[in-house]
């Protein structure tokens, strides 16, 4: 789960760029949110686990739909702002 290949890195970079373009999509067809939070290294591990769980649940929920008439990209990003 922690390893990141060059291919995965490139995919995430491209999806982040698509996310910037997605801001031009009408609000009714998109959802953007952001959170800046201070936390401990211990909580970071827990938060990463929560993100992975959420993505798996979102995948299951989306897959259950019988009618699939659009394709969406869901990006969840967590990165340090401190240097």
KEDO-112830 format. One record per atom (N, C-alpha, C, CB): atom name; x, y, z; residue number from 1. Coordinates in nm, 4 decimals. Each point is the difference from the previous one (the first is absolute). Glycine has a CB too. Layout:
N
{pt CA; {X; Y; Z}; NUM}
...
***
This chain:
83
{pt N; {0.0815; -0.1211; 0.0000}; 1}
{pt CA; {-0.0815; 0.1211; 0.0000}; 1}
{pt C; {0.0853; 0.1267; 0.0000}; 1}
{pt CB; {-0.1777; -0.1264; 0.1204}; 1}
{pt N; {0.2936; 0.1189; -0.0627}; 2}
{pt CA; {0.0836; 0.1190; 0.0124}; 2}
{pt C; {0.0893; 0.0238; -0.1219}; 2}
{pt CB; {-0.0038; -0.0348; 0.2452}; 2}
{pt N; {0.0338; -0.0717; -0.3188}; 3}
{pt CA; {0.0895; 0.0144; -0.1152}; 3}
{pt C; {-0.0690; 0.0773; -0.1119}; 3}
{pt CB; {0.1147; -0.2156; 0.0610}; 3}
{pt N; {-0.0368; 0.2977; -0.1306}; 4}
{pt CA; {-0.0560; 0.0764; -0.1106}; 4}
{pt C; {0.0930; -0.0114; -0.1201}; 4}
{pt CB; {-0.1143; 0.1602; 0.1598}; 4}
{pt N; {0.0640; -0.2208; -0.2641}; 5}
{pt CA; {0.0792; -0.0132; -0.1217}; 5}
{pt C; {-0.0064; 0.1297; -0.0791}; 5}
{pt CB; {-0.0431; -0.2484; -0.0066}; 5}
{pt N; {0.1310; 0.2598; -0.0905}; 6}
{pt CA; {0.0001; 0.1179; -0.0873}; 6}
{pt C; {-0.1315; 0.0114; -0.0759}; 6}
{pt CB; {0.2491; -0.0176; -0.0230}; 6}
{pt N; {-0.3067; -0.0957; -0.0153}; 7}
{pt CA; {-0.1270; 0.0008; -0.0726}; 7}
{pt C; {-0.1136; 0.0522; 0.0877}; 7}
{pt CB; {0.0805; -0.1930; -0.1383}; 7}
{pt N; {-0.0856; 0.1490; 0.2616}; 8}
{pt CA; {-0.1030; 0.0485; 0.0939}; 8}
{pt C; {0.0201; 0.1484; 0.0270}; 8}
{pt CB; {-0.0158; -0.2282; 0.1065}; 8}
{pt N; {0.1412; 0.2674; -0.0905}; 9}
{pt CA; {0.0311; 0.1413; 0.0229}; 9}
{pt C; {-0.0512; 0.0854; -0.1165}; 9}
{pt CB; {0.2039; -0.0656; 0.1348}; 9}
{pt N; {-0.1787; 0.0222; -0.2564}; 10}
{pt CA; {-0.0446; 0.0741; -0.1188}; 10}
{pt C; {-0.1529; 0.0053; -0.0075}; 10}
{pt CB; {0.2099; -0.0700; -0.1207}; 10}
{pt N; {-0.2757; -0.0423; 0.1525}; 11}
{pt CA; {-0.1456; -0.0031; 0.0001}; 11}
{pt C; {-0.0554; 0.1038; 0.0971}; 11}
{pt CB; {0.0044; -0.2442; -0.0605}; 11}
{pt N; {0.0482; 0.2485; 0.1820}; 12}
{pt CA; {-0.0494; 0.0960; 0.0986}; 12}
{pt C; {0.0273; 0.1441; -0.0440}; 12}
{pt CB; {0.0373; -0.1706; 0.1807}; 12}
{pt N; {0.0758; 0.1935; -0.2413}; 13}
{pt CA; {0.0313; 0.1334; -0.0514}; 13}
{pt C; {-0.1009; 0.0410; -0.1069}; 13}
{pt CB; {0.2441; -0.0371; 0.0496}; 13}
{pt N; {-0.2723; -0.0526; -0.1427}; 14}
{pt CA; {-0.0966; 0.0299; -0.1061}; 14}
{pt C; {-0.1412; 0.0221; 0.0562}; 14}
{pt CB; {0.1394; -0.1359; -0.1592}; 14}
{pt N; {-0.1783; 0.0569; 0.2573}; 15}
{pt CA; {-0.1337; 0.0158; 0.0590}; 15}
{pt C; {-0.0095; 0.1304; 0.0791}; 15}
{pt CB; {-0.0239; -0.2503; 0.0124}; 15}
{pt N; {0.1339; 0.2919; 0.0504}; 16}
{pt CA; {0.0003; 0.1291; 0.0697}; 16}
{pt C; {-0.0173; 0.1141; -0.1002}; 16}
{pt CB; {0.1486; -0.0957; 0.1808}; 16}
{pt N; {-0.0840; 0.0828; -0.2964}; 17}
{pt CA; {-0.0154; 0.1005; -0.1053}; 17}
{pt C; {-0.1431; 0.0010; -0.0534}; 17}
{pt CB; {0.2423; -0.0275; -0.0613}; 17}
{pt N; {-0.3020; -0.0907; 0.0453}; 18}
{pt CA; {-0.1411; -0.0083; -0.0410}; 18}
{pt C; {-0.0891; 0.0664; 0.1052}; 18}
{pt CB; {0.0463; -0.2150; -0.1264}; 18}
{pt N; {-0.0089; 0.1995; 0.2533}; 19}
{pt CA; {-0.0770; 0.0614; 0.1074}; 19}
{pt C; {-0.0031; 0.1519; -0.0096}; 19}
{pt CB; {0.0596; -0.1930; 0.1428}; 19}
{pt N; {0.0511; 0.2518; -0.1832}; 20}
{pt CA; {0.0048; 0.1454; -0.0215}; 20}
{pt C; {-0.0974; 0.0378; -0.1108}; 20}
{pt CB; {0.2418; 0.0090; 0.0748}; 20}
{pt N; {-0.2396; -0.0842; -0.1838}; 21}
{pt CA; {-0.0920; 0.0268; -0.1111}; 21}
{pt C; {-0.1455; -0.0228; 0.0423}; 21}
{pt CB; {0.1800; -0.0665; -0.1631}; 21}
{pt N; {-0.2003; -0.0289; 0.2531}; 22}
{pt CA; {-0.1347; -0.0312; 0.0468}; 22}
{pt C; {-0.0676; 0.1158; 0.0717}; 22}
{pt CB; {0.0722; -0.2338; 0.0193}; 22}
{pt N; {0.0053; 0.3291; 0.0289}; 23}
{pt CA; {-0.0588; 0.1172; 0.0651}; 23}
{pt C; {-0.0878; 0.0805; -0.0960}; 23}
{pt CB; {0.1981; 0.0088; 0.1526}; 23}
{pt N; {-0.1799; -0.0310; -0.2824}; 24}
{pt CA; {-0.0819; 0.0685; -0.1002}; 24}
{pt C; {-0.1356; -0.0681; -0.0190}; 24}
{pt CB; {0.2098; 0.0737; -0.1144}; 24}
{pt N; {-0.2253; -0.1936; 0.1694}; 25}
{pt CA; {-0.1259; -0.0748; -0.0113}; 25}
{pt C; {-0.1062; 0.0661; 0.0872}; 25}
{pt CB; {0.1258; -0.2154; -0.0460}; 25}
{pt N; {-0.2498; 0.2250; -0.0014}; 26}
{pt CA; {-0.1070; 0.0597; 0.0815}; 26}
{pt C; {-0.0099; -0.0680; 0.1369}; 26}
{pt CB; {-0.1253; 0.0580; -0.2104}; 26}
{pt N; {0.0975; 0.0203; 0.3115}; 27}
{pt CA; {-0.0050; -0.0470; 0.1382}; 27}
{pt C; {-0.0943; -0.1179; 0.0202}; 27}
{pt CB; {0.0530; 0.2304; 0.0697}; 27}
{pt N; {-0.1609; -0.2351; -0.1435}; 28}
{pt CA; {-0.0966; -0.1092; 0.0136}; 28}
{pt C; {0.0601; -0.1348; -0.0388}; 28}
{pt CB; {-0.1828; 0.1628; -0.0465}; 28}
{pt N; {0.2926; -0.1623; -0.0281}; 29}
{pt CA; {0.0597; -0.1246; -0.0487}; 29}
{pt C; {0.1347; -0.0304; 0.0636}; 29}
{pt CB; {-0.1188; 0.0365; -0.2129}; 29}
{pt N; {0.1570; 0.0359; 0.3184}; 30}
{pt CA; {0.1296; -0.0239; 0.0642}; 30}
{pt C; {-0.0095; 0.0282; 0.1496}; 30}
{pt CB; {0.1196; 0.0596; -0.2139}; 30}
{pt N; {-0.0192; -0.1036; 0.2859}; 31}
{pt CA; {0.0114; 0.0269; 0.1436}; 31}
{pt C; {0.1473; 0.0160; 0.0334}; 31}
{pt CB; {-0.2124; -0.1304; 0.0522}; 31}
{pt N; {0.2484; 0.2408; 0.0069}; 32}
{pt CA; {0.1362; 0.0253; 0.0442}; 32}
{pt C; {-0.0039; 0.0418; 0.1463}; 32}
{pt CB; {0.0725; 0.0672; -0.2341}; 32}
{pt N; {0.0239; -0.1087; 0.3086}; 33}
{pt CA; {0.0106; 0.0389; 0.1400}; 33}
{pt C; {0.1461; -0.0005; 0.0393}; 33}
{pt CB; {-0.2284; -0.0938; 0.0522}; 33}
{pt N; {0.2587; 0.1591; 0.0559}; 34}
{pt CA; {0.1382; 0.0039; 0.0475}; 34}
{pt C; {0.0009; 0.0143; 0.1514}; 34}
{pt CB; {0.0776; 0.1019; -0.2178}; 34}
{pt N; {0.0284; -0.1522; 0.2775}; 35}
{pt CA; {0.0165; 0.0066; 0.1441}; 35}
{pt C; {0.1486; 0.0143; 0.0291}; 35}
{pt CB; {-0.2087; -0.1402; 0.0415}; 35}
{pt N; {0.2428; 0.2381; 0.0396}; 36}
{pt CA; {0.1365; 0.0134; 0.0484}; 36}
{pt C; {-0.0046; -0.0303; 0.1489}; 36}
{pt CB; {0.0644; 0.1741; -0.1781}; 36}
{pt N; {0.0173; -0.2708; 0.2212}; 37}
{pt CA; {-0.0081; -0.0462; 0.1381}; 37}
{pt C; {0.1400; -0.0305; 0.0529}; 37}
{pt CB; {-0.2305; -0.0943; -0.0422}; 37}
{pt N; {0.2538; 0.1290; 0.1687}; 38}
{pt CA; {0.1249; -0.0377; 0.0668}; 38}
{pt C; {-0.0249; -0.1330; 0.0704}; 38}
{pt CB; {0.0731; 0.2443; 0.0317}; 38}
{pt N; {0.0201; -0.3380; -0.0470}; 39}
{pt CA; {-0.0178; -0.1301; 0.0631}; 39}
{pt C; {0.1337; -0.0648; 0.0295}; 39}
{pt CB; {-0.2175; -0.0261; -0.1176}; 39}
{pt N; {0.2140; -0.0771; 0.1987}; 40}
{pt CA; {0.1203; -0.0737; 0.0366}; 40}
{pt C; {0.0293; -0.1072; -0.1040}; 40}
{pt CB; {-0.0444; 0.0441; 0.2435}; 40}
{pt N; {0.1668; -0.0944; -0.2413}; 41}
{pt CA; {0.0373; -0.1090; -0.0899}; 41}
{pt C; {-0.0889; -0.1213; 0.0243}; 41}
{pt CB; {0.2370; 0.0836; -0.0056}; 41}
{pt N; {-0.2694; -0.1086; 0.1322}; 42}
{pt CA; {-0.0882; -0.1120; 0.0341}; 42}
{pt C; {-0.1365; 0.0172; -0.0655}; 42}
{pt CB; {0.1209; -0.0294; 0.2183}; 42}
{pt N; {-0.1749; 0.1486; -0.2133}; 43}
{pt CA; {-0.1307; 0.0255; -0.0618}; 43}
{pt C; {0.0091; -0.0049; -0.1516}; 43}
{pt CB; {-0.0640; 0.1409; 0.1962}; 43}
{pt N; {0.1799; -0.1098; -0.2523}; 44}
{pt CA; {0.0175; -0.0091; -0.1446}; 44}
{pt C; {-0.0254; -0.1427; -0.0479}; 44}
{pt CB; {0.1668; 0.1883; 0.0075}; 44}
{pt N; {-0.1104; -0.2837; 0.0625}; 45}
{pt CA; {-0.0203; -0.1406; -0.0360}; 45}
{pt C; {-0.1485; -0.0345; 0.0044}; 45}
{pt CB; {0.2281; -0.0583; 0.0904}; 45}
{pt N; {-0.2964; 0.1028; 0.0132}; 46}
{pt CA; {-0.1435; -0.0263; 0.0150}; 46}
{pt C; {-0.0803; 0.0684; -0.1109}; 46}
{pt CB; {0.0312; -0.0205; 0.2490}; 46}
{pt N; {0.0043; 0.1426; -0.2814}; 47}
{pt CA; {-0.0712; 0.0742; -0.1042}; 47}
{pt C; {0.0201; -0.0643; -0.1371}; 47}
{pt CB; {0.0270; 0.2103; 0.1339}; 47}
{pt N; {0.0934; -0.2584; -0.1613}; 48}
{pt CA; {0.0249; -0.0694; -0.1262}; 48}
{pt C; {-0.0854; -0.1257; -0.0093}; 48}
{pt CB; {0.2345; 0.0899; -0.0045}; 48}
{pt N; {-0.2480; -0.1601; 0.1146}; 49}
{pt CA; {-0.0865; -0.1188; 0.0023}; 49}
{pt C; {-0.1450; 0.0389; -0.0291}; 49}
{pt CB; {0.1546; -0.1107; 0.1661}; 49}
{pt N; {-0.2019; 0.2201; -0.1067}; 50}
{pt CA; {-0.1373; 0.0467; -0.0227}; 50}
{pt C; {-0.0221; 0.0357; -0.1469}; 50}
{pt CB; {-0.0087; 0.0860; 0.2359}; 50}
{pt N; {0.1085; -0.0227; -0.2979}; 51}
{pt CA; {-0.0113; 0.0382; -0.1410}; 51}
{pt C; {-0.0116; -0.1242; -0.0876}; 51}
{pt CB; {0.1330; 0.2093; 0.0441}; 51}
{pt N; {-0.0481; -0.3084; -0.0188}; 52}
{pt CA; {-0.0051; -0.1241; -0.0780}; 52}
{pt C; {-0.1347; -0.0695; 0.0158}; 52}
{pt CB; {0.2476; -0.0251; 0.0267}; 52}
{pt N; {-0.2994; 0.0258; 0.0954}; 53}
{pt CA; {-0.1304; -0.0613; 0.0260}; 53}
{pt C; {-0.1106; 0.0755; -0.0747}; 53}
{pt CB; {0.0811; -0.0777; 0.2267}; 53}
{pt N; {-0.0760; 0.2100; -0.2240}; 54}
{pt CA; {-0.0995; 0.0806; -0.0708}; 54}
{pt C; {0.0028; -0.0263; -0.1501}; 54}
{pt CB; {0.0205; 0.1746; 0.1771}; 54}
{pt N; {0.0995; -0.1811; -0.2352}; 55}
{pt CA; {0.0111; -0.0254; -0.1437}; 55}
{pt C; {-0.0578; -0.1361; -0.0353}; 55}
{pt CB; {0.2041; 0.1446; -0.0100}; 55}
{pt N; {-0.1761; -0.2458; 0.0920}; 56}
{pt CA; {-0.0556; -0.1343; -0.0243}; 56}
{pt C; {-0.1525; 0.0022; 0.0095}; 56}
{pt CB; {0.2105; -0.1044; 0.0916}; 56}
{pt N; {-0.2646; 0.1758; 0.0066}; 57}
{pt CA; {-0.1458; 0.0090; 0.0152}; 57}
{pt C; {-0.0630; 0.0773; -0.1152}; 57}
{pt CB; {0.0272; -0.0105; 0.2483}; 57}
{pt N; {0.0379; 0.1173; -0.2946}; 58}
{pt CA; {-0.0510; 0.0772; -0.1130}; 58}
{pt C; {0.0002; -0.0859; -0.1261}; 58}
{pt CB; {0.0840; 0.2139; 0.1047}; 58}
{pt N; {0.0179; -0.2958; -0.1209}; 59}
{pt CA; {0.0077; -0.0905; -0.1142}; 59}
{pt C; {-0.1144; -0.1014; 0.0041}; 59}
{pt CB; {0.2502; 0.0289; -0.0063}; 59}
{pt N; {-0.2746; -0.0874; 0.1226}; 60}
{pt CA; {-0.1103; -0.0962; 0.0130}; 60}
{pt C; {-0.1345; 0.0670; -0.0285}; 60}
{pt CB; {0.1336; -0.1295; 0.1698}; 60}
{pt N; {-0.1537; 0.2466; -0.1150}; 61}
{pt CA; {-0.1269; 0.0717; -0.0196}; 61}
{pt C; {-0.0216; 0.0333; -0.1469}; 61}
{pt CB; {0.0188; 0.0957; 0.2307}; 61}
{pt N; {0.0842; -0.0421; -0.2966}; 62}
{pt CA; {-0.0117; 0.0345; -0.1410}; 62}
{pt C; {-0.0208; -0.1210; -0.0880}; 62}
{pt CB; {0.1424; 0.1950; 0.0429}; 62}
{pt N; {-0.0809; -0.3066; -0.0075}; 63}
{pt CA; {-0.0116; -0.1214; -0.0795}; 63}
{pt C; {-0.1380; -0.0625; 0.0072}; 63}
{pt CB; {0.2401; -0.0371; 0.0371}; 63}
{pt N; {-0.3170; 0.0694; 0.0662}; 64}
{pt CA; {-0.1321; -0.0593; 0.0185}; 64}
{pt C; {-0.1057; 0.0607; -0.0911}; 64}
{pt CB; {0.0628; -0.0458; 0.2341}; 64}
{pt N; {-0.0332; 0.1582; -0.2941}; 65}
{pt CA; {-0.0959; 0.0665; -0.0868}; 65}
{pt C; {-0.0234; -0.0825; -0.1260}; 65}
{pt CB; {0.0723; 0.2234; 0.0896}; 65}
{pt N; {-0.1993; -0.2449; -0.1244}; 66}
{pt CA; {-0.0334; -0.0738; -0.1215}; 66}
{pt C; {0.0180; 0.0854; -0.1253}; 66}
{pt CB; {-0.1611; -0.1363; 0.1330}; 66}
{pt N; {0.1347; 0.2650; -0.1204}; 67}
{pt CA; {0.0124; 0.0915; -0.1129}; 67}
{pt C; {0.1286; 0.0797; 0.0179}; 67}
{pt CB; {-0.2531; 0.0150; -0.0290}; 67}
{pt N; {0.3401; -0.0256; -0.0686}; 68}
{pt CA; {0.1265; 0.0734; 0.0038}; 68}
{pt C; {0.0083; 0.0827; -0.1278}; 68}
{pt CB; {0.1154; -0.1801; 0.1417}; 68}
{pt N; {-0.1504; 0.3083; -0.1297}; 69}
{pt CA; {-0.0038; 0.0844; -0.1192}; 69}
{pt C; {0.1098; 0.1065; -0.0026}; 69}
{pt CB; {-0.2440; -0.0397; -0.0072}; 69}
{pt N; {0.3297; 0.0429; 0.1107}; 70}
{pt CA; {0.1121; 0.0922; 0.0020}; 70}
{pt C; {0.1161; -0.0654; 0.0736}; 70}
{pt CB; {-0.1555; 0.1999; -0.0071}; 70}
{pt N; {0.2748; -0.1483; -0.0165}; 71}
{pt CA; {0.1200; -0.0453; 0.0714}; 71}
{pt C; {0.0534; 0.1189; 0.0787}; 71}
{pt CB; {0.0560; -0.1761; -0.1780}; 71}
{pt N; {-0.0308; 0.1553; 0.3064}; 72}
{pt CA; {0.0534; 0.1044; 0.0874}; 72}
{pt C; {0.1344; -0.0427; 0.0551}; 72}
{pt CB; {-0.2320; 0.0737; 0.0597}; 72}
{pt N; {0.3127; 0.0208; -0.0240}; 73}
{pt CA; {0.1276; -0.0241; 0.0661}; 73}
{pt C; {-0.0104; 0.0534; 0.1420}; 73}
{pt CB; {0.1291; 0.0136; -0.2194}; 73}
{pt N; {-0.0990; -0.0968; 0.3169}; 74}
{pt CA; {0.0022; 0.0401; 0.1404}; 74}
{pt C; {0.1451; 0.0040; 0.0447}; 74}
{pt CB; {-0.2295; -0.1016; 0.0447}; 74}
{pt N; {0.2782; 0.2185; -0.0093}; 75}
{pt CA; {0.1364; 0.0165; 0.0511}; 75}
{pt C; {-0.0079; 0.0415; 0.1457}; 75}
{pt CB; {0.0880; 0.0637; -0.2292}; 75}
{pt N; {-0.0128; -0.1300; 0.3125}; 76}
{pt CA; {0.0136; 0.0387; 0.1398}; 76}
{pt C; {0.1490; 0.0199; 0.0224}; 76}
{pt CB; {-0.2107; -0.1282; 0.0769}; 76}
{pt N; {0.2483; 0.2456; -0.0313}; 77}
{pt CA; {0.1414; 0.0314; 0.0164}; 77}
{pt C; {0.0277; 0.0348; 0.1459}; 77}
{pt CB; {0.0142; 0.0817; -0.2391}; 77}
{pt N; {0.0946; -0.1325; 0.2888}; 78}
{pt CA; {0.0471; 0.0327; 0.1340}; 78}
{pt C; {0.1514; 0.0165; -0.0083}; 78}
{pt CB; {-0.1921; -0.1273; 0.1133}; 78}
{pt N; {0.2407; 0.2477; -0.0890}; 79}
{pt CA; {0.1433; 0.0256; -0.0101}; 79}
{pt C; {0.0385; 0.1080; 0.0998}; 79}
{pt CB; {0.0009; -0.0663; -0.2439}; 79}
{pt N; {0.1242; 0.0669; 0.2891}; 80}
{pt CA; {0.0412; 0.0976; 0.0997}; 80}
{pt C; {0.0189; 0.1389; -0.0610}; 80}
{pt CB; {0.1096; -0.1842; 0.1280}; 80}
{pt N; {-0.1520; 0.2833; -0.0536}; 81}
{pt CA; {0.0277; 0.1389; -0.0369}; 81}
{pt C; {0.1245; 0.0503; 0.0720}; 81}
{pt CB; {-0.2451; 0.0397; -0.0391}; 81}
{pt N; {0.2813; -0.1048; 0.1479}; 82}
{pt CA; {0.1211; 0.0365; 0.0725}; 82}
{pt C; {0.1212; -0.0533; -0.0756}; 82}
{pt CB; {-0.1244; -0.0017; 0.2209}; 82}
{pt N; {0.2327; 0.0731; -0.2141}; 83}
{pt CA; {0.1210; -0.0404; -0.0730}; 83}
{pt C; {0.1075; -0.0450; 0.0969}; 83}
{pt CB; {-0.0550; 0.1605; -0.1843}; 83}
***
